[in-house]
Structure formats: structure tokens, C-alpha cells
Amino acid sequence: MNARAIGRRETRSGYDTEDRMSVRSSSDGLGDLVDSNGRVERLATGFSITEGPIWMPDGSLHFSDMPDDKRRRWHSEDGVSVIRDPSNRCNGMTRDSLGNLLVCEHVTSRVVREAPDGSSEVVASHYRGKELNSPNDVIVASDDSVLFTDPDYGRTYPPVGLERPVELDFRGVYRVPLEGGEPQLLMDDFGEPNGLCLSPDESLLYVNDTSRAHIRVFDVGSNYQLSNGRVFAERIGESVPGSGLVDGMKADERGNVYVTGPRGIWIFDPSGRKLGEIEVRDETTNLNWGDEDWRTLYITAHNSIYRMRMNVAGNRLPYMT
């Protein structure tokens, strides 16, 4: 989640196909991933800033509505409902292999694990005795390690958090193993780390940096030691008119990387070559894979949530298998 102006519209559910082409190709490779005649569907609108989309076993999409301090649910038959109010202005969400929901909370500076029975526990809240900044996005690896980014947006931009002093003098990326314990600091030299994802074989970790408009990639060694950090894609959107910044990020089953940016979703192949964009009318914030075949891309944005059918499935994280 990045800090930008907030727009409001009347909440409305129902399908609304975008009235223009949704795909902007930079390479022939994009045609294997998305139909050039495809359209982005708007599923519901009227929100403040939506974030953290996660597909649930009951065929619904859960997502954050941050300034409204609510967690919402969308279902094709039920429409939109509120499932948590207040939500501690939660942001990124994911699931683990046991069906637990991992949630980043801006107001509390915590990552929490919510079990299917309704119980919850704190996964991370402090590093070396100091409160985390404001955990932003989170993923779970195949060994159920929890990896998350920790920029300071939830402390410095009140609409998406709670304004208060920053205790740490860096903005890092962390890991917490399944058994819990003190967060392991993986890297601390970011401006504002935001979206993150693993390659399908988990040998690479991608982390984007909103303030620097780029994506970095690291080799993942034993005990998640990161090495050989390098810029994977840079100057994302710097020369493109319109709003939208590097924010949420996911990979597909072939190792292509999808990240939010100006005009919508930017897609890069595993070498860092830009394949093209999926255009979205609203300012996008995050994305995730859903439906039974994991071939639908669900997209959150400032005012609305969207979806688009793809020719490729998402990278199969533990909860997706």
C-alpha cells in the first residue's frame, strides 16, 4: 500500500466490463499469458482504498478497505459484505498450508495469524524490542515461513494507519519460521519495501521498493539468507503519465512477475524483460490469483475491485494446493 489521495464513490456491486482494450503489449510473449481481446471486469465499487486480496475456500474474495477500517468479502452470489469492523486498517493478507489467514495490521504494527475457528495469535510485532513500522504485505513459503515487508506508511499517513513516531531507523523485510520467535531480518536497505513474491522454485525472492520505483531480486540460501541482490526491473512508471505506483506483486506458475504501476498491472518475464500491461481505469494497489483453477487475476484499486481471466495460473503457493 502506498500513500496517495483518497477518492470516494457510492458503493455498488455488479459486473461492469471496461469499455476499452485492457492489454498493452510490449512483447510477443504477452499473448501466451492473456488474451489481447480480454476485458477487465469491475466487480464492485465505492470503496476508499482496497488492498490485500485473497481467494477463500468458499469461492469468495476477502480484501481490505483501509481508510474505512473494514475487511470486506465479495462473492458472485452474495455481493459485498463486511466481515471485520474495525480491522486495524489491515493491509496485505495471505493463507498458509493449514488454512490460517495471515494479516498485516497498520494500526497495531503486527502480523497476525487467524485460524479457521476464529482464534488468533501474533506472529510478529517487534524487532529487538522496538515496534515494527507497519507490516504491509505478506507471503508464506512452502515450509510455512512467513515473510513480510515493513515500510512506515501506517505511521506516517493517517488515512491508512495511525500517525505515531517511528521506532526503527530502517524499513526492512523479515521472516518468521513456522515455530515462531523473533523475526529474522532479511534485508534493511530499502526506501519503502512493499510487495514481495517468491519464484515458483523458491530460489528467488522479489521485493519491490515503492520510493525507488523498482523491483529487486535476491538468491535465497539456507535459512533464508539472501545474497546477490540486484535490480530486476527499474524506473517502473517514471515516464508514464497518470497515477499509480509500484505496490502489490505476484508471480505466475511460469515465473513471470506482475506488479501494480501506472495504468494498471505491469508484467515482466523471469529475465526482467517487460512483456506488457493490463490496463485498469482505477489506481491499482494489489493483485492475487483466484477461482478453482487459479487462472483469474483479482485486482484491488482505490475505489473498486476487478478481475480478469488469464491463460496462465498463479504460482502455486501452499494454500493453493
C-alpha positions in Angstrom: 0.0 0.0 0.0 1.4 3.4 -0.9 0.2 6.8 0.4 -1.9 8.6 -2.2 -5.0 10.8 -2.3 -8.3 9.1 -1.5 -11.4 9.2 -3.6 -14.9 8.1 -2.6 -17.9 6.9 -4.6 -21.2 5.2 -3.8 -20.7 1.5 -3.1 -22.1 -0.6 -5.9 -21.9 -4.3 -6.7 -22.3 -6.0 -10.1 -20.3 -6.7 -13.2 -19.1 -3.8 -15.4 -16.8 -4.7 -18.3 -14.3 -2.0 -19.1 -15.2 -0.2 -22.4 -11.7 -0.2 -23.8 -8.9 -2.6 -24.6 -7.3 -3.9 -21.4 -4.0 -5.2 -22.7 -1.0 -3.1 -23.8 1.7 -5.4 -25.3 5.4 -4.7 -25.3 6.4 -8.2 -26.5 5.0 -11.2 -28.3 5.3 -13.2 -25.1 2.3 -11.5 -23.5 -0.1 -13.3 -25.8 0.7 -16.6 -24.0 -0.5 -15.1 -20.7 -3.5 -13.0 -21.5 -5.9 -12.7 -24.4 -5.5 -9.4 -26.3 -9.3 -9.2 -26.6 -9.8 -9.8 -22.9 -11.5 -7.3 -20.7 -11.2 -6.2 -17.1 -14.4 -6.7 -15.1 -15.3 -4.3 -12.3 -16.9 -6.4 -9.6 -17.8 -3.7 -7.0 -17.0 0.0 -6.4 -17.5 2.8 -3.9 -14.6 1.9 -1.5 -11.8 4.1 -0.1 -8.6 2.2 -0.8 -8.9 -1.6 -1.3 -5.9 -3.9 -0.6 -4.8 -7.4 0.3 -7.0 -9.6 -2.0 -7.1 -13.2 -1.0 -9.2 -16.0 -2.5 -11.0 -18.2 0.1 -12.2 -21.8 0.0 -15.9 -20.8 -0.1 -15.3 -19.1 -3.5 -15.2 -15.6 -2.1 -12.6 -12.8 -2.2 -11.6 -11.1 1.0 -10.0 -7.7 0.8 -9.1 -4.7 3.0 -10.8 -1.4 2.8 -8.2 0.6 4.6 -9.3 4.2 5.4 -12.8 2.8 6.2 -11.1 0.4 8.7 -13.0 -2.6 7.4 -12.3 -6.0 6.0 -14.8 -7.0 3.3 -15.9 -10.1 1.4 -17.1 -10.3 -2.2 -19.0 -13.3 -3.6 -20.5 -13.7 -7.0 -23.9 -14.5 -5.4 -23.8 -12.5 -2.2 -22.2 -9.3 -3.4 -20.1 -7.3 -0.9 -20.4 -7.7 2.9 -18.3 -6.6 5.9 -16.6 -9.4 7.8 -14.4 -7.3 10.3 -15.1 -3.9 11.7 -12.7 -2.4 12.8 -9.9 -4.2 11.0 -6.9 -2.3 12.5 -6.6 -0.9 9.0 -5.3 -4.2 7.8 -3.4 -4.4 4.5 -1.8 -7.4 2.9 -3.2 -10.9 3.5 -2.4 -14.5 2.6 -3.0 -18.0 3.8 -0.8 -20.9 4.9 -1.0 -24.6 4.2 -3.2 -25.2 7.3 -5.9 -22.7 6.2 -4.9 -20.0 8.6 -5.2 -16.4 7.4 -2.1 -14.1 7.8 -2.9 -10.4 8.1 -0.8 -7.3 8.2 -2.2 -4.6 10.5 -1.1 -1.0 10.2 -2.7 0.4 13.4 -1.1 -2.3 15.6 2.2 -2.8 13.7 1.6 -6.5 13.8 1.3 -9.6 11.6 -1.4 -11.9 13.0 -2.5 -15.4 12.2 -6.2 -16.1 12.3 -7.3 -19.7 12.5 -10.5 -21.1 10.8 -12.0 -21.5 14.3 -11.8 -17.7 14.9 -8.8 -17.8 17.3 -5.8 -15.6 16.5 -2.2 -15.1 17.5 0.5 -12.5 16.9 3.2 -13.7 14.5 5.3 -10.5 14.7 5.1 -7.1 16.4 8.6 -6.1 17.5 12.2 -6.4 16.4 14.9 -6.3 19.1 12.5 -4.7 21.5 11.2 -2.0 19.2 7.8 -1.9 17.5 7.8 -2.8 13.8 6.9 0.1 11.5 3.7 -1.1 9.8 3.8 -4.5 8.2 2.4 -4.1 4.7 2.4 -7.3 2.6 3.0 -10.9 3.4 3.6 -14.3 1.8 4.0 -17.8 3.1 6.7 -20.2 1.7 6.3 -24.0 1.3 7.7 -24.6 4.8 5.1 -22.2 6.2 7.7 -19.5 6.9 6.0 -16.1 7.0 7.8 -13.3 5.0 6.7 -9.7 5.2 7.7 -6.2 4.3 7.7 -3.3 6.8 7.6 0.2 5.4 6.3 3.1 7.6 3.2 4.1 5.7 0.9 3.1 8.6 2.7 5.5 10.9 3.2 8.5 8.6 0.0 8.6 6.5 -3.1 8.6 8.9 -5.8 7.6 6.4 -4.2 4.1 6.1 -2.9 3.8 9.7 -2.4 5.7 12.9 0.1 8.6 13.0 2.8 8.0 15.6 6.6 8.0 16.0 8.7 5.5 14.1 10.8 3.4 16.4 13.0 1.7 13.9 15.5 3.6 11.8 15.2 1.4 8.8 12.4 -0.3 6.7 13.1 -4.0 6.3 12.0 -7.4 5.1 11.5 -10.2 7.6 10.9 -13.9 8.1 9.3 -15.7 10.9 9.6 -19.6 10.9 6.6 -21.8 11.5 7.6 -22.3 15.1 7.6 -18.6 15.7 10.1 -16.5 17.6 11.9 -13.2 17.0 11.6 -12.0 13.4 14.7 -12.7 11.3 15.7 -9.5 9.4 16.5 -10.5 5.8 17.3 -7.1 4.4 17.2 -3.5 5.7 18.4 -1.2 2.9 15.1 -0.3 1.2 13.4 3.1 0.8 9.9 1.7 1.3 9.7 -2.1 0.7 6.2 -3.1 -0.4 5.1 -6.1 -2.5 7.0 -9.4 -2.4 6.8 -12.8 -4.0 8.9 -16.0 -4.5 9.8 -17.7 -7.7 8.0 -21.0 -8.3 11.0 -23.0 -7.1 11.6 -20.5 -4.2 15.2 -20.0 -5.2 14.5 -16.3 -5.7 12.8 -13.6 -3.6 11.4 -10.5 -5.4 10.8 -7.3 -3.3 9.7 -4.0 -4.8 10.6 -0.6 -3.4 7.9 2.0 -3.9 10.0 5.0 -3.3 12.6 3.9 -5.8 10.2 2.6 -8.5 12.0 -0.7 -8.9 11.9 -4.4 -8.1 15.0 -6.2 -6.6 15.6 -9.9 -6.7 17.7 -12.0 -4.3 19.1 -15.5 -4.3 17.6 -17.4 -1.4 20.0 -19.6 0.5 19.8 -21.8 3.6 17.8 -20.4 6.5 16.6 -17.7 4.0 19.9 -15.9 3.8 19.7 -13.5 0.9 22.6 -12.9 -1.5 23.4 -11.5 -4.9 20.8 -8.7 -4.7 20.3 -6.9 -8.0 17.7 -4.7 -9.7 15.2 -6.9 -11.6 13.2 -4.0 -13.2 13.7 -0.3 -12.7 12.1 3.1 -13.4 8.6 1.4 -13.4 6.2 4.0 -14.5 8.5 7.0 -14.1 7.9 8.2 -17.7 4.2 7.2 -17.8 1.5 9.9 -17.2 -1.2 9.2 -14.7 -1.3 7.9 -11.1 -0.2 4.5 -9.8 3.0 3.3 -8.1 4.9 0.1 -7.6 2.9 -1.7 -4.8 1.4 -5.2 -4.8 3.2 -8.0 -6.6 2.7 -11.7 -7.5 4.2 -14.4 -9.7 2.6 -16.8 -12.1 3.3 -20.6 -12.5 5.9 -19.8 -15.2 7.9 -17.4 -13.1 6.6 -14.2 -14.7 6.2 -11.2 -12.3 3.1 -9.0 -12.1 3.3 -5.7 -10.2 1.0 -2.7 -9.9 2.0 0.6 -11.6 0.7 3.5 -13.7 -2.2 2.4 -15.9 -2.7 -1.0 -14.1 -0.6 -4.2 -13.9 2.9 -4.4 -15.4 4.2 -7.9 -16.4 7.8 -8.9 -16.6 9.3 -12.3 -17.7 11.8 -14.1 -15.4 14.7 -12.2 -17.1 13.2 -8.8 -16.2 12.0 -8.0 -19.7 8.7 -6.1 -19.8 6.0 -8.1 -21.6 3.2 -5.5 -21.3 0.4 -4.1 -19.2 -3.1 -5.0 -18.1 -4.8 -1.6 -18.2 -7.2 -0.7 -15.3 -9.1 2.5 -15.1 -8.6 3.0 -11.3 -5.2 3.3 -9.4 -4.3 -0.3 -8.6 -2.9 -1.4 -5.3 -2.5 -5.2 -5.3 -3.5 -8.4 -7.1 -3.9 -12.1 -6.4 -4.9 -15.3 -8.1 -8.3 -16.9 -7.6 -11.1 -19.3 -8.8 -10.8 -23.1 -8.7 -8.2 -23.2 -11.5 -6.2 -20.2 -10.2 -6.4 -18.6 -13.6 -8.3 -15.4 -12.7 -6.4 -12.3 -11.6 -8.2 -10.4 -8.9 -7.1 -6.7 -8.7 -7.7 -4.2 -5.9 -7.6 -0.5 -6.5 -8.5 2.8 -4.8 -12.3 2.7 -5.4 -13.0 -0.7 -6.9 -12.2 -4.4 -7.2 -11.7 -6.1 -10.6 -10.9 -9.4 -12.2 -9.6 -10.7 -15.5 -9.3 -14.2 -16.8 -5.8 -15.3 -17.8 -4.2 -18.0 -20.0 -1.9 -18.9 -17.2 -2.3 -19.8 -13.5 -0.8 -18.3 -10.5 2.4 -19.5 -8.8 1.0 -22.4 -6.6 1.7 -21.3 -3.1 1.0 -23.8 -0.3 -2.7 -22.7 0.3 -3.4 -23.1 -3.4 -2.6 -26.9 -3.5 
